[in-house]
Amino acid sequence: MKKIACLLLMMTVSGLQISSTEASESKKKAVLSQGTYDRLIEVHHLIEEKQVSEAIRALDALLPELEEEPYEASVVHQTYGYAYIGIDNYPEAIISFEAALALNALPDDPALRILYDLAQLYIATERYVPGAEAVERWLMKTSNPTPDALALAAGAYIPLNQFTNAILHLKKAIALSKKPKEVWYQSLLGLHYELKEYEEAVRLLETIILKFPDHSVYWSQLSSLYLTLKEDGKGLAILELAYKKDFLKEKELILLAKLYQYQDAPHKAGMLLEKELKSGDIASTSEHWEMLSNAWFQAKELDRAVSAFQHAAELSEDGKLDVRRASLLVELERWEEAVQALEAGLSKGKMDDSGRVHLLLGIASNALGNPERAISAFKNAQASADTRKSANQWLTFLHTETRSK
């Protein structure tokens, strides 16, 4: 803002005219006397030398002499404004610019410049209502508004929750600009989100990705929008492209794996999760290894599911995952490993139904030719109502077997 103030001050002083006896009556209304001009030049030099306090004192001395000269007084108020901007005193700068305009003595071009600066100051100091009004007045009086001015108007409307007006101005700013600023696209996208205009947001994101293809966040946002609109296939396709570009972080990697599973591609989910767990891009947690085991189970890759369950169980404080692993091992008839997993689960505890665990332990022990351990396990399984009947049947079978031998 300080650099802008200095530049505008230079433009103001260099554009001033000194009064002349040959000037027409209309011209006299927009020219400075030699004395005022010279003193403003001195003020300008003081501001350039960062002697702003001295510049303001010089203006204080000059202003009372110009009560009968509204144009010259306006220029002095304008100069006050740029001086105050130079020391970040925006409230005083606003007062000065308001005073310059209130005299209604400036030609159109400098008046419009002050009005635009005033709008910027209102918005910078969070006075959004007068800021919006000022920039709209500027736009009404300007035949070819700049994209920056339109974006400025949007910046005033957004805090006022006038999102439709903000969208209108941002769209015009983008359309008029040869190289629209990324922040304009971001603001427009945020407004579409705010109004739940998801289809418009999708179209905008498709444009944004074409312009900024290396910004990973837009790929994730587009995928998320497609999922919101129940277009899961498109959401998956966008995430796949982003994955190939190595854009995805852990959250998006897990989402992609879940989408593979939902789309009946569990093998892809398993491959992705296994690779990223090993690389460390997905944290090695019990939950993530369990997710991998579920993917392999869904893909009917039971051996790989068992291996993943082992990692998950080792990171878990309860025995539930040990039991799930044991169930798979029983299905694969890997009895010794099943017994080890079941005993690990019982050791950890915190299980929903220990009766089923004891029942599986009995089955695995019997398969390993250990009837004593099997009978003990089945007796423990009798304590649970859910497994009592099966435990009784196994015990009857084992007793029959023992007697027949």
N, C-alpha and C positions, 0 to 999 in steps of 0.2 A: 504493500500500500504506500510505503514511503517513496519508493522509486516512482510509482505512478504519480504521486503528488508532485514530485520535483519536475517530472516530464510535463505535467499539465500546467504547472506554474510557468515553465519556460515557454510553453505554447501561448499562455495567456499574455505574458509580458511582450514576447516577440510580435504578437498580433495586435498590440495596442497602437492606436493612432494618436498623434499629437495634433492639437487643434491648429487650424490655420485660418487667417482672415479671409482666404479665398474659398474656404469650404462652404458648401450650401447649408441652409438652415437645418435640413434633415440630417446632414452629416454631423453637425455640431452636437447632436444628441448622443452620438456614439464615439466621441473622441475625448482624449485627455488633454488637460492643460500641460504645458511644458513642465511646470513645477511638480505636478502630481506624477507625471511620467517619470521624472528623474528620481523622485523619492521611492516610487515603486521598484525602479531598477535597483536602488540601494537595498531595499527589502529583499529583493530576489537574490542578490549577492550574499546577504546575511544568511538566508535560508540555505543557499548552496554551501556555505561554510559551516553549516550546522549550528549557527548562532540564532536559534529559533526564538529564544526569549527576547533577544535584542530586536529581532524582526517584528515581534508582536508589539513591543513597546513603541517602535517606530510607527506601526499602523495605528496604535492607540493615539499617538500624537497627530496623525494625519486625518483620521476620520472626522473629528469635530469640525474641521475646516471645510467639510464638503456637504454641509447641510442643504445647501442650495444647488448641489450638483448630484442628482440621483444616479446618473450613469457612473460617475467617478466613485461615488460611495459604493455602488454595486460591485465595482472592480475591487475596491478595498476589501469588502466583505468576502469576495471570492478568494482573494489572496490570504486573508485570515484563515479561511477553510483549509487551504493547502498547507499553510504553516502548522495548523493544529494537527493535520494528518501526519506531518513529519515527526511529531512527538507522540503519536498514537492517542491523541486526545480527540476521539471521534465524536463525543457528545458536543464539544465546542465547535468542531468542524461542521456538524449538522446545523447548529444554530447559525453559524456564519453563512452557510449556503442558503439556508432558508431566508435569511435577511437579504442576501443578494437578489434572490428571486422576488421577494416581497416588494421591492422597490419598482419592479416592472419597468426597468429602464434599459435592460440589456437587449441587444439584437438577438435574433432567433438562434443563431449557431452557438454563441457562448452560453445562452440561457439553457439550451438543450444539453450542452456539455455539463453544466452545473446540475441540472435535473438528473442526469444519468449518474453523476458522482454521488448525488444525494441519495438516490435509490440504493446504490452500493453500500453506502454508509448505514442506511436504515437496516438493510438486511444483515450487515456485519455486526450490528448491535442488537440483533434479534427483534427489531421493530418491523415485523413482517407486514402488518396492515398498511402503514404508510409506504413501506418499501414496494409493495405490490402496486399501490396506487401511483407512485412516482414512476415506476418503470412502464406502467400501462400508458400514462400520459406521454412519456417519451416515445413509446411505440406508435401512438396515435399521430404524433407530429413528425414521425420519421418515415419517409417513403421507402427506404431500403434498410430495414433493421438488420443488424448483424446477428449471426447465430449466437454469439456470446450474450447479447442483450436478451434474446429469447430464453436462453438458459438461465439468465439472471432472474427473469420473471418467474420461471418454474421454481427456482430456488426460494422465492418468496411465498409461492402458493403451497409448497409441500408442508411446511410447518403449520400452515393454516388449515391443513386437511382438505384443501381444495384440489383434490387429485386430478379431477377431470381437466381443470384449467392447466395444471402443471403438465399433464400428458400432452395437451394440445401444443403448448409452447415448446416442449422438448422435441416433439415430432417435427415441428417447423425448423427448429435449430439444426436437427440432424439432416433434414432435407436440404437446407440452404448451405450447409457446410461441405466443402470439398473433402475435408478430412475430419469427420466428427470425432469429438473427444470420447474416449472410452467411458469416462465418468458419466457422460450424458446417457449412454446406453445403459449403464448400471442403474442410474436413477430411474430411467423409464421402465426398466425391468422390475425394479422394486415397487413402482407404482402399480404395475399390472398385477404383481403378487398381492399387493395391499387390497386391490379391488377384486381379487380372485378371478381375474381375467386370464385364465391359464392358457387358453388357446392363443390369445394375442402374445402371451409371454413365450409360448413355444415358437411362434413365427419370428419373434424378435431374437430369441436365442439362436435360432438357425442362422440368422443374419450375423449375429455377434461372433459365432464360431467361424464363419467364413472370413471375418475381418481379423479376429484374434484367435487363430487356431491353436496356438501354443499355451493358452491360458486354461489350465486344467479345470478350474472351478466351473466354467461354463458347460463343459461336457457333463459333469455330475449334475448340474442344475437341470439341464435338458432331459437327462435320463429320469431324474426325479419327477419332472413335470409329466413326462409320458406315463409314468407309473400312476401318478395322481389321476390322469385322464383314462386310466385302465387300458392303456395301450402298452401292455407288458412286453410284447415282441419288440416294439421300437425302443423301449427303455433298455431292454437287454442288448440290442444291437449297438446303441450308443455307448453303453458301458464297455462292450467288447472292443469297440474302436479305441476308446480311451485307455483300455488295458494294454492294447497293442502299442500305444504311444507312451506307456509307462507313466500315466497320469494319476492312477488310482492310489489312494491311501488306504489304510486298514479298513476304515468304515465302508468305503466303496468296494473294496475287494470282497468283503464278507457279503455285501449286498449282491454282488455279481454271482457269487457262489450260491446264494439262496435262490436267485432268479433261475440259475441253471437247474436247480432241483425242482422248482415250480414248473419249469418248462420241460420236465422229464428228460433232463440231461445230467443225471447225477454223476456220471463218470467225469464230465467236464468239471463239475463242482469239486469232485475229489482231487483231480489233477491240480486244479488251481490252489485249493486249500493246502494240499501237501507241499507244493512248491513254495508257497509264500510262508508257510509255517517254518519250513527249513531255512528259508532266506532271512527270516526275522521280520519281514514286512507285515506279517500278522503275528501278534504276540502269542507266545507259547503258554496258553492258559488251558485249564481243564475244559472250559466251555468251548474253546476253539477246536481242541482235539476231539471233543465229543461231536462237534459239528462235522468234522472230517469223517469220523467213524460212521455217523449216520449217512453221509453221502456214499461211502463205500458199501454200506449195508444195502442202501437203496439200489446201488449199481450191481448188487449181488457179488461184490468183491469181498467175500467174508474174511479171508485171511488178512486182507489189508484193514478191514474194519476192526478185527481183533487187535491188530498192532496199534491202531489209533486209539482204541479203548484203553489199551495198556498205558499209553502216554497220558490220557485223560485221567485215568484212575490214580496214577502216581502223583498227579498234581491236585487231587481232590482230598478233602479232609474226611469225607464220609465214605461208606462202603458201597454206595449205590452203583457207581460205575464199575467197580470190581465185579459186582453181581451181573451186570449187563454183559460184561466181557465173558464171564463164566457161562452165561446162557448161550452165547455164540460158540464157545469152546465145546459145550455139551453137544450142540447141534453138529459140530464138526468131529465129534467123538475124540477130541483131544483131552482125554480124561485127566491126566496128571496135571496139565496146565489149568484145567477147570477146577480141580481140587485146590490148587494153590490160590487161584483168584477168589474162590469162595471163602477160604480161610482168611485171606487178606480182608475181604469185605466184612466178615464176622468180627475180625479184630478191630476194625475201624468203627463198626456199629453205625448208628444213625440211619437205619434203614426202615422203610415203610412196613415191610413184612418179612420178618426173619424166618417164618415158617417155610416160605418158598426156598429160601437159601439153604435151610437144612435139608429140604426135600431133594434139591439138586445135588447137595453134597452126598447124600445117601446114594443117589443114582450113580454119580461118578465113582464113588468108593466101591460100590458093588461091581461096576464095570472093570475096576482095577483089581478085583479079587480080594477085597478087604471087607468081608462081611461084618466084622466087629465094628469098624468105623461106620459102616452103612447102617447097621441096626441102631447105633447110638444117634446118628443123624436123623433117622426116621422117627425115633422116639421124641426127639426135640421138635420135629415137624408136627407131631400130634398136638402140641400145645396151641397151634393156630387153627382156628375153625376153617379157614380156607384150604388148608392142606391136610387136615386130619384124615379125611376119607382116603386120599391117595397114600398117605403114610401108613395107614392101617393095612391097605392092600399090599403094599410093599413088604411090610413086616410079616404078614401072613404068608406071602410068597417065600420070603427068606427062611422062615421057620419050617416051611414045607420042604424047602431045598435042604436045609440042615438035617431034618429027620430022614430024608430019603438017602442021605449019604451015610 
